[in-house]
Amino acid sequence: KAITRELNFRTPANPGKCAIPRVKAVDLLKLNKSIYGASNAARAWYAALRETLVELGWEGLSFEPATFIQRNMENTIIRIMCLNADDLLMGIKQDDPEGAKIMQDLQKGIGFGE
C-alpha cells in the first residue's frame, strides 16, 4: 500500500546477503510503500486489509474496528474475521465452499505471505 508521508531509510553498512543490486551500503532510500518494522507499517497494513475486505463484501463493526463480518442474502452473519496487529483470525463453517477462495482473494488484494 502506498504511504501518505515521505519515509526514508538508510541501508546497513554491512548488508551481507541482503545487498540490493546497484545500491551502495549506507545509501539513503525513499520508500514507495510501507515495509515491516517501519513506524507506519501496522497502520498501512490495516488500511490495505480494510479496503480489500470492504471490496470483497465484508463490513466492519462500528463498535469494534478490528472485526469484520460477512452476511448472506438473509442478512445472517456467515463469516467473521478479527485482526490483531499483523495477524488475522477468520471463523467460517468447516464445509464453507468459499473458505479457500477468501484466502486467495486476500492474498491477491494485500499480498500477504509473499
All heavy atoms as an XYZ file, in Angstrom:
887
protein
N       0.856     -1.183      0.000
C       0.000      0.000      0.000
C       0.892      1.233      0.000
O       1.881      1.312      0.713
C      -0.879     -0.020      1.242
C      -1.771      1.187      1.353
C      -3.202      0.799      1.511
C      -4.081      2.010      1.599
N      -4.982      2.117      0.533
N       0.509      2.214     -0.795
C       1.269      3.458     -0.853
C       1.217      4.163      0.494
O       0.235      4.069      1.225
C       0.698      4.364     -1.937
N       2.286      4.846      0.831
C       2.326      5.569      2.095
C       1.939      7.021      1.863
O       2.074      7.544      0.761
C       3.703      5.440      2.780
C       4.840      5.832      1.835
C       3.926      4.049      3.285
C       6.217      5.750      2.452
N       1.456      7.668      2.894
C       0.933      9.028      2.748
C       1.916     10.102      3.179
O       1.624     11.271      3.082
C      -0.368      9.179      3.563
O      -0.083      8.846      4.925
C      -1.450      8.264      3.018
N       3.066      9.711      3.676
C       4.087     10.676      4.057
C       5.438     10.173      3.567
O       5.602      8.991      3.287
C       4.108     10.892      5.567
C       4.495      9.653      6.345
C       4.392      9.911      7.850
N       4.633      8.712      8.602
C       5.817      8.346      9.084
N       6.872      9.105      8.878
N       5.956      7.237      9.752
N       6.386     11.089      3.444
C       7.704     10.674      2.976
C       8.396      9.863      4.065
O       8.430     10.255      5.227
C       8.540     11.891      2.614
C       9.830     11.520      1.918
C      10.526     12.706      1.304
O       9.907     13.404      0.478
O      11.708     12.916      1.665
N       8.920      8.716      3.678
C       9.590      7.835      4.621
C      10.881      7.344      3.977
O      10.865      6.812      2.871
C       8.674      6.655      4.956
C       9.062      5.759      6.103
C       9.174      6.542      7.407
C       8.033      4.659      6.277
N      11.995      7.578      4.653
C      13.308      7.202      4.139
C      13.979      6.247      5.110
O      13.665      6.233      6.293
C      14.198      8.441      3.978
C      13.604      9.429      3.012
O      13.544      9.175      1.827
N      13.144     10.554      3.523
N      14.900      5.463      4.595
C      15.708      4.622      5.466
C      17.106      4.489      4.892
O      17.310      4.603      3.693
C      15.052      3.254      5.706
C      15.206      2.274      4.596
C      16.170      1.276      4.668
C      14.392      2.319      3.480
C      16.310      0.348      3.655
C      14.531      1.403      2.463
C      15.495      0.415      2.544
N      18.047      4.280      5.781
C      19.443      4.126      5.377
C      19.762      2.634      5.335
O      19.413      1.893      6.242
C      20.356      4.846      6.370
C      21.796      4.909      5.900
C      22.631      5.892      6.697
N      22.120      7.253      6.722
C      22.211      8.142      5.727
N      22.764      7.798      4.587
N      21.726      9.352      5.860
N      20.408      2.214      4.267
C      20.789      0.809      4.140
C      21.905      0.503      5.137
O      22.684      1.384      5.500
C      21.259      0.480      2.709
O      22.349      1.336      2.381
C      20.141      0.669      1.711
N      21.979     -0.738      5.609
C      23.022     -1.084      6.585
C      24.417     -0.985      5.985
O      24.610     -1.170      4.784
C      22.699     -2.527      6.965
C      21.589     -2.976      6.105
C      21.093     -1.833      5.309
N      25.380     -0.694      6.841
C      26.771     -0.572      6.394
C      27.320     -1.913      5.909
O      28.144     -1.972      5.016
C      27.637     -0.029      7.526
N      26.843     -3.011      6.498
C      27.293     -4.342      6.118
C      26.055     -5.201      5.833
O      25.623     -5.964      6.685
C      28.147     -4.952      7.235
C      28.710     -6.295      6.846
O      28.613     -6.711      5.694
N      29.288     -6.989      7.809
N      25.480     -5.092      4.628
C      24.225     -5.793      4.343
C      24.346     -7.303      4.172
O      23.348     -8.006      4.197
C      23.749     -5.142      3.042
C      25.005     -4.659      2.387
C      25.930     -4.292      3.510
N      25.543     -7.817      4.005
C      25.729     -9.259      3.831
C      24.953     -9.768      2.626
O      25.038     -9.214      1.538
N      24.166    -10.824      2.817
C      23.393    -11.421      1.731
C      22.190    -10.572      1.333
O      21.524    -10.853      0.355
C      22.911    -12.807      2.134
C      24.026    -13.809      2.304
C      23.488    -15.160      2.687
C      24.607    -16.155      2.875
N      24.127    -17.459      3.301
N      21.898     -9.531      2.099
C      20.726     -8.690      1.835
C      21.057     -7.478      0.973
O      20.279     -6.534      0.902
C      20.102     -8.227      3.153
S      19.524     -9.580      4.162
N      22.200     -7.473      0.332
C      22.599     -6.344     -0.501
C      21.595     -6.159     -1.642
O      21.061     -7.116     -2.191
C      23.991     -6.575     -1.059
N      21.342     -4.908     -1.981
C      20.423     -4.567     -3.067
C      21.268     -4.205     -4.281
O      22.155     -3.341     -4.179
C      19.517     -3.378     -2.674
C      18.750     -3.706     -1.389
C      18.573     -3.017     -3.804
C      18.035     -2.517     -0.777
N      21.015     -4.826     -5.441
C      21.800     -4.502     -6.634
C      21.766     -3.004     -6.949
O      20.728     -2.360     -6.824
C      21.122     -5.305     -7.745
C      20.388     -6.398     -7.036
C      19.998     -5.834     -5.700
N      22.888     -2.444     -7.311
C      23.059     -1.043     -7.699
C      22.802     -0.053     -6.565
O      22.598      1.131     -6.802
C      22.201     -0.696     -8.924
C      22.583     -1.503    -10.173
C      21.755     -1.145    -11.383
N      20.322     -1.299    -11.213
C      19.660     -2.447    -11.277
N      20.298     -3.557    -11.510
N      18.353     -2.489    -11.137
N      22.785     -0.534     -5.312
C      22.636      0.352     -4.155
C      23.846      0.141     -3.256
O      24.145     -0.979     -2.864
C      21.328      0.056     -3.375
C      21.265      0.889     -2.115
C      20.114      0.293     -4.251
N      24.526      1.240     -2.947
C      25.718      1.167     -2.095
C      25.306      1.115     -0.631
O      24.254      1.623     -0.244
C      26.611      2.379     -2.342
C      27.246      2.391     -3.728
C      28.122      3.603     -3.898
C      27.208      4.687     -4.435
N      27.731      5.993     -4.541
N      26.153      0.504      0.186
C      25.917      0.478      1.626
C      25.810      1.904      2.146
O      26.474      2.806      1.645
C      27.042     -0.271      2.325
N      24.957      2.113      3.092
C      24.638      3.380      3.766
C      23.990      4.428      2.857
O      23.892      5.586      3.243
C      25.841      3.978      4.555
C      26.369      2.998      5.578
C      26.950      4.459      3.653
N      23.512      4.049      1.674
C      22.719      4.969      0.848
C      21.400      5.259      1.556
O      20.878      4.439      2.311
C      22.409      4.362     -0.525
C      23.541      4.543     -1.520
O      24.523      5.223     -1.182
O      23.435      4.003     -2.635
N      20.838      6.419      1.284
C      19.534      6.791      1.817
C      18.496      6.511      0.740
O      18.621      6.982     -0.388
C      19.515      8.269      2.215
C      18.285      8.750      2.952
C      18.163      8.044      4.302
C      18.335     10.257      3.153
N      17.482      5.719      1.064
C      16.449      5.333      0.097
C      15.092      5.868      0.529
O      14.780      5.914      1.719
C      16.383      3.812     -0.027
C      17.674      3.107     -0.438
C      17.474      1.607     -0.429
C      18.124      3.580     -1.803
N      14.277      6.235     -0.444
C      12.911      6.672     -0.180
C      11.969      5.494     -0.450
O      12.066      4.846     -1.492
C      12.537      7.842     -1.093
C      11.133      8.349     -0.885
C      10.840      9.521     -1.802
C       9.395      9.927     -1.669
N       9.063     10.997     -2.612
N      11.082      5.218      0.503
C      10.145      4.104      0.348
C       8.937      4.523     -0.478
O       8.428      5.631     -0.330
C       9.664      3.620      1.716
C      10.727      3.036      2.635
C      10.105      2.667      3.971
C      11.361      1.821      2.005
N       8.481      3.616     -1.337
C       7.246      3.832     -2.094
C       6.045      3.243     -1.377
O       4.921      3.651     -1.601
C       7.350      3.211     -3.489
C       8.373      3.919     -4.336
O       8.542      5.123     -4.239
N       9.078      3.162     -5.154
N       6.284      2.217     -0.556
C       5.224      1.618      0.236
C       5.825      1.167      1.554
O       7.036      1.065      1.700
C       4.545      0.474     -0.500
C       5.406     -0.729     -0.787
C       4.593     -1.782     -1.528
C       5.353     -3.082     -1.630
N       4.518     -4.127     -2.198
N       4.962      0.942      2.519
C       5.422      0.600      3.848
C       6.103     -0.764      3.857
O       5.784     -1.637      3.057
C       4.238      0.595      4.807
O       4.677      0.461      6.119
N       7.037     -0.937      4.772
C       7.704     -2.215      4.952
C       7.587     -2.624      6.413
O       7.400     -1.790      7.295
C       9.191     -2.180      4.520
C       9.988     -1.148      5.336
C       9.319     -1.929      3.041
C      11.474     -1.187      5.092
N       7.714     -3.908      6.657
C       7.619     -4.437      8.008
C       8.657     -3.764      8.904
O       9.809     -3.621      8.532
C       7.844     -5.952      8.000
C       7.613     -6.599      9.331
C       6.322     -6.927      9.744
C       8.659     -6.853     10.190
C       6.095     -7.511     10.973
C       8.441     -7.439     11.428
C       7.157     -7.762     11.809
O       6.930     -8.329     13.032
N       8.223     -3.327     10.056
C       9.121     -2.688     11.011
C       9.121     -1.178     10.930
O       9.605     -0.515     11.838
N       8.601     -0.600      9.853
C       8.522      0.856      9.757
C       7.459      1.361     10.734
O       6.533      0.632     11.105
C       8.182      1.278      8.328
N       7.594      2.600     11.136
C       6.690      3.144     12.152
C       5.223      3.127     11.726
O       4.333      3.069     12.557
C       7.109      4.569     12.518
O       7.042      5.403     11.376
N       4.968      3.180     10.436
C       3.580      3.204      9.961
C       3.136      1.869      9.368
O       2.065      1.773      8.775
C       3.412      4.298      8.909
C       4.162      3.969      7.631
O       5.168      3.277      7.663
N       3.667      4.449      6.516
N       3.926      0.820      9.526
C       3.644     -0.447      8.861
C       2.317     -1.064      9.294
O       1.528     -1.506      8.456
C       4.782     -1.439      9.093
N       2.053     -1.097     10.583
C       0.806     -1.708     11.063
C      -0.407     -0.947     10.557
O      -1.400     -1.546     10.121
C       0.798     -1.774     12.589
N      -0.347      0.364     10.575
C      -1.473      1.186     10.101
C      -1.679      0.990      8.595
O      -2.811      0.888      8.121
C      -1.217      2.654     10.431
C      -2.331      3.557     10.025
C      -3.496      3.419     10.979
N      -4.590      4.257     10.532
C      -5.851      3.943     10.686
N      -6.192      2.832     11.299
N      -6.790      4.729     10.259
N      -0.597      0.955      7.843
C      -0.696      0.757      6.394
C      -1.279     -0.613      6.076
O      -2.100     -0.762      5.175
C       0.674      0.933      5.737
N      -0.854     -1.646      6.837
C      -1.371     -2.993      6.623
C      -2.867     -3.035      6.913
O      -3.645     -3.597      6.147
C      -0.616     -3.978      7.519
C      -1.001     -5.406      7.309
C      -0.503     -6.244      6.356
C      -1.945     -6.176      8.062
N      -1.090     -7.484      6.474
C      -1.988     -7.468      7.500
C      -2.770     -5.883      9.139
C      -2.806     -8.469      7.990
C      -3.596     -6.879      9.627
C      -3.608     -8.159      9.058
N      -3.274     -2.407      8.024
C      -4.691     -2.381      8.386
C      -5.500     -1.667      7.306
O      -6.562     -2.143      6.895
C      -4.895     -1.698      9.741
C      -6.347     -1.474     10.067
C      -7.129     -2.513     10.551
C      -6.937     -0.239      9.868
C      -8.470     -2.320     10.828
C      -8.272     -0.032     10.148
C      -9.045     -1.078     10.632
O     -10.375     -0.882     10.889
N      -5.026     -0.522      6.830
C      -5.751      0.240      5.808
C      -5.905     -0.570      4.523
O      -6.981     -0.602      3.915
C      -5.041      1.562      5.532
N      -4.834     -1.250      4.113
C      -4.894     -2.074      2.897
C      -5.848     -3.252      3.082
O      -6.645     -3.571      2.198
C      -3.506     -2.575      2.526
N      -5.774     -3.895      4.238
C      -6.645     -5.030      4.501
C      -8.101     -4.603      4.578
O      -8.974     -5.230      4.000
C      -6.225     -5.738      5.788
C      -7.043     -6.972      6.165
C      -7.000     -8.020      5.061
C      -6.547     -7.561      7.466
N      -8.373     -3.500      5.280
C      -9.740     -2.999      5.405
C     -10.326     -2.684      4.016
O     -11.453     -3.061      3.704
C      -9.783     -1.761      6.292
C     -11.178     -1.186      6.445
C     -11.200      0.020      7.388
N     -12.534      0.482      7.579
C     -13.449     -0.081      8.347
N     -13.151     -1.164      9.026
N     -14.656      0.413      8.445
N      -9.555     -2.001      3.191
C     -10.002     -1.658      1.842
C     -10.333     -2.919      1.038
O     -11.361     -3.002      0.372
C      -8.910     -0.844      1.146
C      -9.258     -0.369     -0.240
C      -8.110      0.442     -0.829
O      -7.667      1.410     -0.193
O      -7.654      0.079     -1.928
N      -9.462     -3.908      1.118
C      -9.680     -5.166      0.395
C     -10.909     -5.898      0.921
O     -11.720     -6.392      0.139
C      -8.429     -6.063      0.505
O      -7.318     -5.372     -0.070
C      -8.625     -7.387     -0.216
N     -11.056     -5.972      2.242
C     -12.214     -6.658      2.825
C     -13.527     -6.011      2.391
O     -14.481     -6.701      2.027
C     -12.112     -6.685      4.351
C     -11.061     -7.635      4.928
C     -10.930     -7.424      6.429
C     -11.388     -9.075      4.614
N     -13.585     -4.694      2.427
C     -14.809     -3.989      2.015
C     -15.109     -4.269      0.546
O     -16.262     -4.528      0.175
C     -14.693     -2.480      2.313
C     -15.831     -1.703      1.679
C     -14.661     -2.240      3.831
N     -14.079     -4.254     -0.301
C     -14.271     -4.578     -1.723
C     -14.795     -5.999     -1.912
O     -15.514     -6.277     -2.864
C     -12.959     -4.413     -2.488
C     -12.535     -2.985     -2.689
C     -11.148     -2.845     -3.296
O     -10.518     -3.885     -3.631
O     -10.680     -1.705     -3.417
N     -14.444     -6.907     -0.986
C     -14.864     -8.309     -1.081
C     -16.202     -8.569     -0.369
O     -16.618     -9.714     -0.243
C     -13.785     -9.227     -0.502
C     -12.454     -9.249     -1.266
C     -11.418    -10.047     -0.503
C     -12.655     -9.812     -2.670
N     -16.850     -7.509      0.113
C     -18.171     -7.667      0.702
C     -18.211     -7.825      2.210
O     -19.259     -8.135      2.771
N     -17.108     -7.611      2.881
C     -17.080     -7.668      4.341
C     -17.488     -6.303      4.876
O     -17.285     -5.284      4.233
C     -15.685     -8.018      4.843
C     -15.238     -9.402      4.504
C     -14.789     -9.848      3.291
C     -15.188    -10.524      5.384
N     -14.458    -11.183      3.364
C     -14.692    -11.621      4.645
C     -15.496    -10.716      6.720
C     -14.508    -12.876      5.184
C     -15.305    -11.971      7.276
C     -14.822    -13.036      6.514
N     -18.029     -6.271      6.078
C     -18.363     -5.000      6.713
C     -17.709     -4.933      8.087
O     -17.673     -5.909      8.833
C     -19.873     -4.799      6.826
C     -20.601     -5.856      7.617
C     -22.108     -5.664      7.651
O     -22.582     -4.817      8.420
O     -22.787     -6.382      6.896
N     -17.147     -3.766      8.381
C     -16.520     -3.564      9.677
C     -17.574     -3.261     10.730
O     -18.594     -2.638     10.441
N     -17.338     -3.717     11.946
C     -18.264     -3.417     13.031
C     -17.960     -2.022     13.568
O     -16.806     -1.695     13.827
C     -18.128     -4.453     14.149
C     -18.430     -5.908     13.767
C     -18.262     -6.810     14.980
C     -19.837     -6.028     13.198
N     -18.994     -1.205     13.752
C     -18.790      0.174     14.198
C     -18.215      0.236     15.608
O     -17.467      1.144     15.941
C     -20.110      0.939     14.138
O     -21.068      0.314     14.979
N     -18.534     -0.738     16.436
C     -18.078     -0.725     17.825
C     -16.762     -1.478     18.027
O     -16.198     -1.456     19.115
C     -19.158     -1.309     18.752
C     -19.566     -2.710     18.392
C     -18.910     -3.808     18.924
C     -20.609     -2.920     17.501
C     -19.282     -5.093     18.585
C     -20.996     -4.212     17.160
C     -20.327     -5.299     17.699
N     -16.273     -2.152     16.993
C     -15.008     -2.894     17.081
C     -14.339     -2.856     15.703
O     -14.550     -3.730     14.868
C     -15.254     -4.340     17.515
C     -14.000     -5.183     17.660
C     -12.954     -4.546     18.546
O     -13.211     -4.347     19.736
O     -11.871     -4.239     18.025
N     -13.522     -1.812     15.427
C     -12.974     -1.615     14.082
C     -12.041     -2.715     13.592
O     -11.753     -2.786     12.406
C     -12.239     -0.278     14.190
C     -12.053     -0.032     15.638
C     -13.121     -0.781     16.362
N     -11.586     -3.602     14.465
C     -10.698     -4.684     14.047
C     -11.460     -5.976     13.791
O     -10.865     -7.030     13.620
C      -9.619     -4.912     15.101
N     -12.795     -5.908     13.746
C     -13.627     -7.090     13.487
C     -14.509     -6.828     12.272
O     -15.134     -5.779     12.162
C     -14.495     -7.428     14.716
O     -13.632     -7.658     15.823
C     -15.332     -8.664     14.468
N     -14.540     -7.809     11.376
C     -15.317     -7.710     10.140
C     -16.226     -8.926     10.031
O     -15.881    -10.012     10.490
C     -14.383     -7.669      8.922
C     -13.507     -6.458      8.900
C     -12.328     -6.417      9.630
C     -13.861     -5.354      8.155
C     -11.516     -5.297      9.628
C     -13.062     -4.220      8.138
C     -11.883     -4.194      8.880
N     -17.381     -8.718      9.398
C     -18.332     -9.819      9.198
C     -18.801     -9.846      7.753
O     -18.706     -8.858      7.037
C     -19.564     -9.693     10.135
C     -20.286     -8.364      9.892
C     -19.160     -9.874     11.590
C     -21.605     -8.227     10.643
N     -19.282    -11.021      7.343
C     -19.955    -11.177      6.051
C     -21.321    -11.763      6.331
O     -21.473    -12.621      7.209
C     -19.184    -12.121      5.122
C     -18.302    -11.416      4.142
C     -17.772    -12.352      3.063
O     -17.691    -13.560      3.232
N     -17.388    -11.778      1.957
N     -22.298    -11.296      5.592
C     -23.671    -11.762      5.757
C     -24.142    -12.453      4.478
O     -23.675    -12.148      3.392
C     -24.609    -10.594      6.056
C     -24.271     -9.846      7.326
C     -25.203     -8.648      7.491
N     -24.818     -7.820      8.606
C     -25.304     -7.927      9.830
N     -26.207     -8.847     10.094
N     -24.900     -7.119     10.784
N     -25.124    -13.350      4.618
C     -25.730    -13.979      3.444
C     -26.940    -13.160      3.004
O     -27.213    -12.082      3.556
C     -26.086    -15.440      3.723
C     -27.115    -15.598      4.826
O     -27.770    -14.634      5.256
N     -27.261    -16.812      5.322
N     -27.677    -13.662      2.032
C     -28.826    -12.937      1.482
C     -29.933    -12.735      2.523
O     -30.739    -11.825      2.401
C     -29.382    -13.660      0.249
C     -28.379    -13.750     -0.896
S     -27.795    -12.146     -1.451
C     -29.144    -11.672     -2.496
N     -29.978    -13.580      3.552
C     -30.988    -13.450      4.610
C     -30.505    -12.529      5.728
O     -31.143    -12.425      6.773
C     -31.354    -14.825      5.195
C     -32.094    -15.735      4.233
C     -31.159    -16.436      3.254
O     -30.032    -16.812      3.655
O     -31.544    -16.567      2.079
N     -29.345    -11.893      5.534
C     -28.757    -10.968      6.498
C     -28.204    -11.665      7.742
O     -27.981    -11.038      8.771
C     -29.749     -9.857      6.892
C     -29.025     -8.586      7.285
O     -27.943     -8.299      6.790
N     -29.632     -7.830      8.180
N     -27.967    -12.961      7.645
C     -27.382    -13.725      8.744
C     -25.864    -13.668      8.626
O     -25.313    -13.806      7.533
C     -27.840    -15.200      8.672
O     -29.262    -15.230      8.707
C     -27.267    -16.019      9.813
N     -25.181    -13.484      9.745
C     -23.721    -13.472      9.731
C     -23.229    -14.883      9.422
O     -23.600    -15.837     10.097
C     -23.157    -12.988     11.081
C     -23.571    -11.541     11.328
C     -21.627    -13.137     11.114
C     -23.225    -11.019     12.698
N     -22.404    -15.011      8.386
C     -21.902    -16.325      7.990
C     -20.387    -16.463      8.169
O     -19.857    -17.569      8.176
C     -22.287    -16.666      6.538
C     -21.789    -15.584      5.572
C     -23.790    -16.864      6.418
C     -21.950    -15.932      4.106
N     -19.685    -15.334      8.284
C     -18.239    -15.359      8.485
C     -17.841    -14.191      9.370
O     -18.464    -13.140      9.337
C     -17.497    -15.242      7.147
C     -17.796    -16.364      6.195
C     -17.053    -16.185      4.868
N     -17.509    -17.191      3.934
C     -18.337    -16.945      2.917
N     -18.772    -15.738      2.689
N     -18.707    -17.915      2.127
N     -16.769    -14.380     10.134
C     -16.249    -13.319     10.976
C     -14.730    -13.336     10.905
O     -14.121    -14.402     10.772
C     -16.738    -13.464     12.440
C     -16.310    -12.258     13.278
C     -16.265    -14.781     13.045
C     -17.006    -12.177     14.624
N     -14.131    -12.142     10.926
C     -12.679    -12.032     10.890
C     -12.255    -10.991     11.926
O     -12.816     -9.903     11.976
C     -12.196    -11.603      9.503
C     -10.693    -11.591      9.372
S     -10.111    -11.156      7.720
C     -10.862    -12.426      6.736
N     -11.260    -11.347     12.732
C     -10.726    -10.448     13.749
C      -9.251    -10.195     13.458
O      -8.518    -11.118     13.110
C     -10.873    -11.054     15.143
S     -12.567    -11.455     15.573
N      -8.840     -8.954     13.602
C      -7.463     -8.560     13.334
C      -6.774     -8.159     14.623
O      -7.398     -7.577     15.512
C      -7.429     -7.364     12.380
C      -8.282     -7.458     11.126
C      -8.230     -6.153     10.356
C      -7.838     -8.608     10.270
N      -5.488     -8.455     14.706
C      -4.667     -8.006     15.820
C      -3.261     -7.765     15.300
O      -2.593     -8.706     14.868
C      -4.652     -9.038     16.952
C      -3.814     -8.580     18.120
O      -3.790     -7.407     18.447
N      -3.112     -9.506     18.740
N      -2.847     -6.515     15.315
C      -1.538     -6.122     14.769
C      -1.433     -6.617     13.326
O      -2.189     -6.170     12.483
C      -0.414     -6.624     15.641
N      -0.550     -7.572     13.038
C      -0.419     -8.058     11.661
C      -0.890     -9.505     11.536
O      -0.437    -10.247     10.670
C       1.005     -7.886     11.143
C       2.026     -8.636     11.977
O       1.634     -9.220     13.004
O       3.198     -8.640     11.598
N      -1.812     -9.911     12.390
C      -2.391    -11.256     12.343
C      -3.889    -11.156     12.103
O      -4.516    -10.152     12.420
C      -2.165    -11.990     13.674
C      -0.693    -12.219     13.957
O       0.026    -12.600     13.020
O      -0.281    -12.005     15.101
N      -4.457    -12.224     11.544
C      -5.911    -12.271     11.404
C      -6.411    -13.652     11.768
O      -5.711    -14.649     11.614
C      -6.375    -11.862     10.001
C      -5.958    -12.672      8.778
C      -6.936    -13.801      8.528
C      -5.932    -11.763      7.570
N      -7.625    -13.685     12.299
C      -8.287    -14.924     12.676
C      -9.639    -14.918     11.995
O     -10.409    -13.966     12.138
C      -8.453    -14.993     14.200
C      -9.266    -16.165     14.734
C      -8.500    -17.473     14.541
C      -9.588    -15.957     16.203
N      -9.940    -15.955     11.206
C     -11.198    -15.998     10.481
C     -12.013    -17.188     10.946
O     -11.484    -18.299     11.062
C     -10.940    -16.091      8.975
C     -12.214    -16.060      8.150
S     -11.956    -15.822      6.384
C     -10.889    -17.163      5.961
N     -13.277    -16.959     11.214
C     -14.191    -18.021     11.592
C     -15.186    -18.278     10.475
O     -15.928    -17.385     10.074
N     -15.142    -19.513      9.947
C     -16.088    -19.931      8.913
C     -16.504    -21.363      9.213
O     -15.826    -22.073      9.953
C     -15.480    -19.857      7.483
C     -14.249    -20.766      7.361
C     -15.136    -18.441      7.108
C     -13.694    -20.861      5.958
N     -17.617    -21.791      8.616
C     -18.029    -23.179      8.772
C     -17.042    -24.080      8.043
O     -16.499    -23.712      7.003
C     -19.430    -23.385      8.202
C     -20.511    -22.753      9.031
C     -21.864    -23.111      8.462
C     -22.957    -22.559      9.345
N     -24.290    -22.918      8.843
N     -16.831    -25.258      8.579
C     -15.857    -26.192      8.011
C     -16.195    -26.543      6.559
O     -15.312    -26.717      5.733
C     -15.790    -27.458      8.859
C     -14.670    -28.381      8.468
C     -14.500    -29.519      9.458
O     -15.297    -29.689     10.365
N     -13.473    -30.310      9.268
N     -17.479    -26.626      6.235
C     -17.876    -27.003      4.874
C     -18.137    -25.795      3.980
O     -18.731    -25.923      2.914
C     -19.112    -27.910      4.927
C     -20.306    -27.225      5.569
O     -20.131    -26.157      6.203
O     -21.422    -27.764      5.457
N     -17.689    -24.610      4.379
C     -17.881    -23.394      3.585
C     -17.089    -23.510      2.283
O     -15.862    -23.551      2.309
C     -17.422    -22.179      4.386
C     -17.744    -20.856      3.712
O     -17.919    -20.831      2.476
O     -17.812    -19.843      4.422
N     -17.771    -23.560      1.146
C     -17.061    -23.730     -0.119
C     -16.220    -22.511     -0.513
O     -15.352    -22.612     -1.357
C     -18.186    -23.971     -1.133
C     -19.384    -23.328     -0.521
C     -19.217    -23.462      0.963
N     -16.468    -21.369      0.105
C     -15.749    -20.144     -0.234
C     -14.483    -19.937      0.597
O     -13.728    -19.009      0.342
C     -16.672    -18.934     -0.034
C     -17.852    -18.890     -0.986
C     -17.420    -18.562     -2.396
O     -16.667    -17.599     -2.583
O     -17.835    -19.291     -3.306
N     -14.241    -20.769      1.605
C     -13.128    -20.567      2.521
C     -11.784    -20.381      1.845
O     -11.077    -19.402      2.098
N     -11.401    -21.291      0.985
C     -10.106    -21.205      0.301
C     -10.064    -19.999     -0.633
O      -9.036    -19.316     -0.730
C      -9.833    -22.486     -0.478
N     -11.182    -19.715     -1.291
C     -11.233    -18.568     -2.211
C     -11.054    -17.256     -1.464
O     -10.397    -16.333     -1.959
C     -12.540    -18.557     -2.992
C     -12.598    -17.461     -4.035
C     -13.908    -17.485     -4.787
C     -14.008    -16.421     -5.843
N     -13.541    -15.106     -5.497
N     -11.608    -17.151     -0.270
C     -11.452    -15.931      0.539
C      -9.974    -15.672      0.790
O      -9.480    -14.555      0.618
C     -12.220    -16.053      1.864
C     -13.722    -16.049      1.609
C     -11.833    -14.930      2.824
C     -14.555    -16.452      2.807
N      -9.238    -16.697      1.184
C      -7.819    -16.528      1.457
C      -7.050    -16.150      0.185
O      -6.160    -15.312      0.217
C      -7.235    -17.789      2.088
C      -7.794    -18.094      3.460
S      -7.749    -16.690      4.610
C      -6.009    -16.566      4.903
N      -7.407    -16.737     -0.948
C      -6.761    -16.389     -2.210
C      -7.042    -14.933     -2.575
O      -6.147    -14.215     -3.021
C      -7.238    -17.309     -3.331
C      -6.729    -18.720     -3.213
C      -7.393    -19.669     -4.213
O      -8.382    -19.327     -4.853
N      -6.845    -20.861     -4.330
N      -8.286    -14.492     -2.393
C      -8.650    -13.103     -2.689
C      -7.888    -12.133     -1.796
O      -7.445    -11.069     -2.242
C     -10.157    -12.887     -2.529
C     -10.974    -13.569     -3.609
O     -10.403    -13.939     -4.665
O     -12.195    -13.736     -3.405
N      -7.739    -12.482     -0.519
C      -6.986    -11.633      0.397
C      -5.509    -11.576      0.006
O      -4.903    -10.511      0.015
C      -7.129    -12.124      1.836
C      -8.480    -11.875      2.495
C      -8.516    -12.515      3.868
C      -8.780    -10.386      2.583
N      -4.945    -12.723     -0.346
C      -3.541    -12.741     -0.781
C      -3.355    -11.866     -2.016
O      -2.378    -11.134     -2.120
C      -3.085    -14.157     -1.076
C      -2.759    -14.930      0.181
C      -2.265    -16.327     -0.130
O      -2.892    -17.055     -0.872
N      -1.145    -16.692      0.449
N      -4.299    -11.931     -2.949
C      -4.221    -11.128     -4.155
C      -4.386     -9.645     -3.828
O      -3.706     -8.796     -4.367
C      -5.325    -11.557     -5.130
C      -5.092    -11.151     -6.566
C      -6.217    -11.600     -7.484
C      -6.558    -13.056     -7.301
N      -7.717    -13.499     -8.072
N      -5.298     -9.330     -2.898
C      -5.591     -7.940     -2.568
C      -4.518     -7.231     -1.772
O      -4.224     -6.066     -2.013
N      -3.905     -7.921     -0.802
C      -2.911     -7.252      0.037
C      -1.535     -7.880     -0.031
O      -0.592     -7.373      0.544
C      -3.366     -7.157      1.512
C      -3.561     -8.545      2.120
C      -4.587     -6.302      1.659
C      -3.790     -8.526      3.602
N      -1.411     -9.013     -0.707
C      -0.103     -9.617     -0.931
C       0.567    -10.182      0.300
O       1.780    -10.177      0.405
N      -0.198    -10.681      1.265
C       0.467    -11.272      2.435
C       1.006    -12.651      2.073
O       0.583    -13.274      1.129
C      -0.458    -11.331      3.655
C      -1.590    -12.322      3.553
C      -1.405    -13.651      3.874
C      -2.845    -11.913      3.161
C      -2.437    -14.548      3.789
C      -3.892    -12.802      3.074
C      -3.700    -14.122      3.384
N       1.988    -13.089      2.816
C       2.602    -14.384      2.574
C       3.657    -14.350      1.489
O       4.186    -15.368      1.092
N       3.982    -13.156      0.995
C       4.993    -13.050     -0.066
C       6.369    -12.923      0.517
O       6.570    -12.412      1.568
C       4.709    -11.828     -0.949
C       3.409    -11.973     -1.699
C       3.094    -10.746     -2.547
O       3.721     -9.691     -2.358
O       2.218    -10.843     -3.381
